[in-house]
Every structure is written in C-alpha cells, then in structure tokens.
C-alpha cells in the first residue's frame, strides 16, 4: 500500500473461499506468560493484558501460570458436561430446523467455553444480559431444555408466547434477560441494571455479551462511558469470534488494535482472553466479578474465539471464508482442550467421554421430543390468541378489556 496517496482504506480479510486458512498477526502468547494483577489495579495497569492474551492451558494440556483458577476435577467435569450438552443441543436443534419444525436457529459451535466458563464463575443471583450465542449460560443455570426448545418452536409451551424470534431466550427466574435481535442494546441495559443494583446496595454483579461486530454500534460507546464514569459493577464481554454475519472483524476495527484495548480508553481494565480456554475464561471472569463486588467497577473482556458454524440458518459461510477455517483455528476446540487437560490429570478418559456423549445425546433427544409434543412450526400449535393481551400492563386498561371482549377472547 502506498501511504503517500490519500485513498480510502477498506479492510479485507486475509483469506476468501478456496484459499488456505491463515491466522497471522493474532499475537498468540504462550500459555502462562500473562501476569495476574491485583483485582483493584488501575485500568492502565492492564494495558499489556489488553494487547497480549491470557492463557492457562498449554498445547500439552497442562494448566500453567498465575491465572490458573485451581478448579477441582469435579468443577472441570461439570464444565465439560455443560459444554458437551450445549453442543449436542445445538446439533439436534439445527436438525429440527432443517425438518421444518422451527423457522430459525443459531448454533454456538466453537464458542461453548465463553458462556459455560463465564457462567460458572458467576453466582446464580448475578444478572445476565446475553447475546444470541450464549445458550450455555442456560445450561449452567439449569434451564429445562424442553422449555428452551418449546420457545424456539413457538409452540403452546413457549414462555415468550411467540413474541420473540427463536433462540432469543429469556428466563426471569434464572436472572437471564431477554435477548434482543437489535445489536448491542443489551450493553447499556446491563450497565443501567448494574448502576441500579449498586444504588440499592446489592452484592450482585451484572454481565453482558456482544459480538465484535456490535462494537461498531453507538450503544457500545455509551455503555463503556457510563460503566467507567459510575464504576458500575458490570462485566462487559466482547466475543471476538472473527466474523459478524458476513463481515470479518476488521470492519469493526479489529485490524487497527485489539478490542480489549478499547476498554482502557474508558478507564476500564481490558483483558484479552483465549476464548477457547475454559480455565482462562473462568479465571478472568472470577477476577472481574471480585473487582466489581469490592467496588472497583467494571471490566471489559475480549474473548478471542471462532464461530465454527454459520452465523445462523439464514447464512452460508462458505460464500465468504474458507471451509477449513474452523479446523485450522489455532486455539483449537474448547471441549477437546478441557477434555485433554482432565485426561492429563488422570481424571477423565476417552471411554468416559464417549459414554457422556451418548448420555447427553439421549437426554437432548428425549427433551426435544417432549418439546415437540406441545407443537412445532409446521402444526401451528402456538399460544392462544388471548395471550396477546397478557404481560403488557400490570392492571389492564378498560380499552384493552373491551377489545378482548369484542374479539371473543
């Protein structure tokens, strides 16, 4: 590029369909190298962490360095199970979409550790403002897969009564805020919730997730400004899975700097974390949660991962990236990495892994069959029309009462 000419610069990805996958310039530091600062450190003290990469699991399956959260084998097996269940659920739901039983679906293939590890590092009382690839949070909090699938099929058991797109879950009892199809709205909402929580003196943390493409939205900057100014007890997570629906991370600024470094400019610690390393994600979230509970304010975390599947069932990634990208991703598969670590500790085995896969597949199949019994997209067994009047006003006004009566509902 001739820098002496005044020309518009348009970022382009390193590879396109048919090319050999290339992941140059990612700054993949060795596991264990990143230092772990005090949880009350100033934002500027995390500058190196925002440009480096927090990693715990090395290439041989060992947990190394200051960020090792020292989880018990039981905790790690629990995390492995949640990730495996999420992947099995996604696979079955994608199959059901292709059978015409729902209108839309989005898998989280390759990103399971983001939701599961971070969800496990938080308390059940902490409030979650997710995006649409964090179904693992629901697995961690014990959401019934029958209810999850019923929502996706918009059937008569759908707790959202057909008012949301599939996979736009909400679960009030589990402190899981409604997912929005509008990009980045959950970030300022999460900050506002956290500010209110702090105002009321509650000992809870709020956490939110967006994709890297959403950081180009104005809501992103509003959220980080408010979080920094008011020291809101919130963890703002950016899931850098390399691709928005069809544009790569460079369109949102990923070629110019790391996303984590953007937090520093707002006075927030910026942590750039290996998003396929269960232990690193758990440790970073644990650090941020402790900081928030002690009055240190917000933390901005970039989870570096890869979207293994399509953006959604409305997308064909083979049209804009090499088909082999996911297999060539240098940070590997989060499930395989945690599995190999447990085997290294002699706390797991290939046979036990295969057995769990079979058990989870059976559980997913039976749950989704039950969900189908309440109706699917193809048989039109949705919520009763009278529910259109529900959940709007605490006390229904007279004009709606009359409309409901006139409609014979």
Long-range contacts (C-beta under 8 A, 24 or more apart in sequence): 11-248, 11-250, 11-251, 11-255, 12-250, 13-248, 13-250, 13-320, 13-321, 15-321, 15-322, 15-325, 16-320, 16-321, 16-322, 17-318, 17-319, 17-320, 17-321, 17-322, 17-323, 18-322, 19-322, 20-322, 20-324, 21-322, 21-324, 21-325, 21-327, 21-328, 21-329, 23-328, 23-329, 23-330, 26-304, 26-330, 27-51, 27-52, 27-53, 27-258, 28-53, 28-330, 28-331, 29-53, 29-55, 30-55, 30-58, 31-55, 31-56, 31-57, 31-58, 31-59, 31-62, 31-64, 31-65, 31-274, 31-277, 32-56, 32-58, 32-64, 32-65, 32-66, 32-67, 32-68, 33-65, 34-65, 34-66, 34-67, 35-66, 36-65, 36-66, 36-67, 36-283, 36-287, 39-287, 39-290, 39-291, 39-294, 39-296, 40-291, 40-294, 40-296, 41-269, 43-263, 43-264, 43-267, 43-268, 43-269, 43-270, 44-264, 45-269, 46-264, 46-269, 46-270, 46-271, 47-261, 47-264, 47-270, 49-260, 49-269, 49-270, 49-271, 49-272, 50-258, 50-260, 50-261, 50-263, 50-264, 50-269, 50-270, 50-271, 50-272, 50-302, 51-257, 51-258, 51-260, 51-261, 51-272, 52-272, 53-272, 53-273, 53-274, 53-304, 54-271, 54-272, 54-273, 54-274, 54-280, 54-283, 54-284, 55-273, 55-274, 55-277, 55-280, 56-274, 56-277, 56-279, 56-280, 56-283, 57-274, 57-277, 57-278, 57-279, 57-280, 57-337, 57-338, 57-341, 60-344, 61-337, 61-340, 61-341, 61-343, 61-344, 62-341, 62-344, 63-279, 63-341, 67-279, 67-280, 67-283, 67-284, 68-279, 68-283, 69-121, 69-279, 69-282, 69-283, 69-286, 71-279, 71-282, 73-342, 73-345, 73-347, 75-120, 76-278, 76-279, 76-338, 76-341, 76-342, 76-347, 77-342, 77-347, 77-348, 78-120, 79-116, 79-117, 79-120, 79-278, 79-282, 79-338, 80-278, 80-335, 80-338, 80-339, 80-342, 80-348, 80-356, 81-356, 81-360, 82-112, 82-116, 82-119, 82-120, 82-136, 82-139, 82-140, 83-112, 83-113, 83-116, 83-136, 83-278, 83-334, 83-335, 83-338, 84-335, 84-356, 84-357, 84-360, 85-139, 85-360, 85-363, 85-364, 86-112, 86-115, 86-116, 86-135, 86-136, 86-139, 87-112, 87-335, 88-357, 88-360, 88-361, 88-363, 88-364, 89-135, 89-139, 89-145, 89-148, 89-364, 90-135, 92-361, 92-364, 92-365, 92-368, 93-149, 93-152, 93-368, 94-309, 94-313, 96-149, 96-153, 96-368, 96-372, 96-376, 97-313, 100-376, 100-377, 100-378, 101-153, 101-372, 101-376, 101-377, 101-378, 102-152, 102-153, 102-154, 102-166, 102-376, 102-377, 103-154, 103-165, 103-166, 103-377, 104-165, 104-166, 104-167, 104-312, 104-313, 104-314, 105-152, 105-166, 105-167, 105-312, 105-313, 106-132, 106-133, 106-167, 106-311, 106-312, 106-313, 107-133, 107-308, 107-309, 107-310, 108-133, 108-134, 108-135, 108-136, 109-307, 109-308, 109-309, 109-326, 110-241, 110-276, 110-305, 110-306, 110-307, 110-308, 110-309, 110-326, 110-329, 110-333, 110-334, 111-239, 111-241, 111-275, 111-305, 111-306, 111-307, 111-308, 111-334, 112-136, 112-334, 112-335, 113-275, 113-276, 113-277, 113-278, 113-281, 113-305, 113-334, 113-335, 113-338, 114-209, 114-237, 114-239, 114-275, 114-281, 114-303, 114-305, 115-139, 115-140, 115-209, 116-140, 116-278, 117-278, 117-279, 117-281, 117-282, 117-285, 118-207, 118-235, 118-237, 118-281, 118-282, 118-285, 120-282, 121-281, 121-282, 121-283, 121-285, 121-286, 121-289, 122-205, 122-207, 122-285, 122-289, 123-204, 123-205, 123-289, 124-174, 124-175, 125-175, 125-204, 126-175, 126-204, 126-205, 126-206, 126-207, 126-289, 127-175, 127-177, 127-190, 127-193, 127-194, 127-197, 127-204, 127-205, 127-206, 127-207, 128-174, 128-175, 128-176, 128-177, 128-206, 128-207, 128-208, 129-177, 129-186, 129-187, 129-189, 129-190, 129-193, 129-206, 129-207, 129-208, 129-209, 130-169, 130-176, 130-177, 130-179, 130-186, 130-208, 130-209, 131-179, 131-186, 131-209, 131-210, 131-211, 131-214, 131-239, 132-167, 132-168, 132-179, 132-181, 133-209, 133-211, 133-239, 133-241, 133-307, 134-209, 135-167, 135-169, 137-176, 138-169, 138-171, 138-174, 138-176, 141-171, 141-174, 141-175, 141-176, 142-174, 143-169, 143-171, 143-174, 143-176, 144-367, 145-363, 145-364, 145-367, 145-368, 145-371, 146-367, 146-368, 146-370, 146-371, 147-171, 147-371, 148-371, 149-367, 149-368, 149-371, 149-372, 150-371, 150-374, 153-371, 153-372, 153-374, 153-375, 153-376, 153-377, 154-377, 154-382, 154-383, 155-371, 155-374, 155-375, 155-376, 155-381, 155-382, 156-374, 156-375, 156-381, 156-382, 156-383, 156-384, 157-371, 157-374, 157-375, 158-382, 158-383, 161-383, 161-387, 161-388, 161-390, 161-391, 162-382, 162-383, 183-210, 183-211, 183-213, 183-214, 183-217, 183-219, 184-210, 184-214, 184-215, 184-217, 184-219, 184-220, 184-223, 185-219, 186-210, 187-214, 187-219, 187-220, 187-222, 187-223, 187-224, 187-236, 188-219, 188-222, 188-223, 188-226, 190-223, 190-234, 190-236, 191-223, 191-226, 191-227, 191-230, 191-232, 191-234, 191-236, 191-298, 192-226, 193-234, 194-227, 194-232, 194-233, 194-234, 194-292, 194-298, 195-226, 195-230, 195-232, 197-233, 198-230, 198-231, 198-232, 198-233, 203-293, 204-233, 205-233, 205-234, 205-235, 205-289, 205-292, 205-293, 206-232, 206-233, 206-234, 206-235, 207-234, 207-235, 207-236, 207-237, 207-285, 208-234, 208-235, 208-236, 208-237, 209-237, 209-238, 209-239, 210-237, 210-238, 210-239, 211-238, 211-239, 211-240, 211-241, 211-244, 212-238, 212-239, 212-240, 212-241, 212-242, 212-244, 212-249, 212-252, 212-254, 212-259, 212-302, 213-243, 213-244, 213-245, 213-247, 213-249, 213-251, 213-252, 214-238, 214-252, 215-252, 215-253, 215-259, 215-262, 216-251, 216-252, 216-253, 224-262, 224-263, 224-266, 224-268, 224-298, 224-300, 225-266, 227-266, 227-268, 227-297, 227-298, 228-266, 228-267, 228-268, 228-297, 228-298, 229-267, 230-297, 231-295, 231-296, 231-297, 231-298, 232-297, 232-298, 233-292, 233-293, 233-295, 233-297, 233-298, 234-292, 234-298, 235-285, 235-288, 235-289, 235-292, 235-298, 235-299, 235-301, 236-263, 236-268, 236-298, 236-299, 236-300, 236-301, 237-301, 237-302, 237-303, 238-300, 238-301, 238-302, 238-303, 239-275, 239-303, 239-305, 240-275, 240-302, 240-303, 240-304, 240-305, 241-275, 241-305, 241-306, 241-307, 242-305, 242-306, 242-307, 243-307, 243-311, 243-317, 243-320, 243-321, 244-311, 245-311, 245-312, 245-315, 246-311, 246-315, 246-319, 246-320, 248-321, 258-302, 259-302, 260-300, 260-301, 260-302, 262-300, 263-299, 263-300, 266-300, 268-297, 268-298, 268-299, 268-300, 269-299, 269-300, 270-300, 270-301, 270-302, 271-299, 271-300, 271-301, 271-302, 272-302, 272-304, 273-301, 273-302, 273-303, 273-304, 274-304, 274-331, 275-303, 275-304, 275-305, 275-331, 275-334, 276-305, 276-306, 276-329, 276-331, 276-332, 276-333, 276-334, 276-337, 277-331, 277-334, 277-337, 278-334, 278-337, 278-338, 279-338, 279-341, 304-331, 305-331, 305-334, 306-331, 384-409, 385-409
